[in-house]
């Protein structure tokens, strides 16, 4: 089971993605920039990606990856922890 403190501080994601594993499930959490509708501006979001082990993110086909997006906030990180824990039994 993944807990909130496993995913490090929110400031970490401003510059780096974080990868981890739980059983056979591999995961990556990172900051992404999404365009705002009808604007040239973007908004920061957090994206979690899961895939089956044993291979790394780069060595796994994209069709085997599943993504979830949340707000770039403490609440967003907590949402991603919940989502990761719900998905873990599938692996």
N, C-alpha and C positions, 0 to 999 in steps of 0.2 A: 504494500500500500504506500502511496506517495502522500506525503504531508506538505503543507504550505512551505515549511522551512527548507524542504529539499530543493526548492526552486530558486533559492538565493534571493537577494534584495532586488527590488524593482530597478534601481539604478544600474545594476549589472547589465540589464538588457538594452540600455541606451547604446552600448558599444559592442556587445558580443551575444551570440546565441549560446544556449545552454543545452547540453545533451545528457541523457540519463537512460536508465533502463529499470524495468520492474518485471521480473520473470523473463519471458520471451518477448515482451513488448519493449521496443526502443522508442524514445521520444526526444523531441527537440522543441524548445521554446525560444522564440526570437521576436524582435521588434520588426514590424513591417510598416510601410507607408502606403496608405490607400488614398486615391484621389477623391476629393470632395465633388459631389455632383455640380456640374455647371460652374466649375472653378478651376483655377490652376494650382490651388493649394491642396495640401494633403493632410491627413490626420494619422497620428501614431496609433497603432494597434499592436496587440500581442497575438502571435499565431503559434499554436501547438500543432505538431505533426507527429503522428505515430506510424510505426511500421513493424513488421515481424523481424525478429532477430534471425540469425546472428550477425547480419551484415550492417555496415555503417550507413548513415544517411546518404552519403555520396554513392555508395555501391548498391543501393536498393532502387529498383525501378519505381518511377513515379506512380504507376498504377497500383502499387502495393501500399501507398501512403494515404493517410486520411488526415484532414486538417480541421482545426477549429479556431475561430477568431474571437477575441475578447477585447474589451477596452484596455488601453495601456494605463492600468491603475492597479492598486492593491486588490480591489474587488475583482478585476479582470484575472489576476493571477489565481485568486481563490476559485473562480469559475473554471479555469483551466485545470486546476488540481481535481476538482469534482469530476470534470469530463474525463480526465485521464484515468481516474479510479473506476469510473463506469465502464470504460472501454477495456480495461485490463483483462477481465474474464474472457474476452473474445480471443485472447492469445494463449 
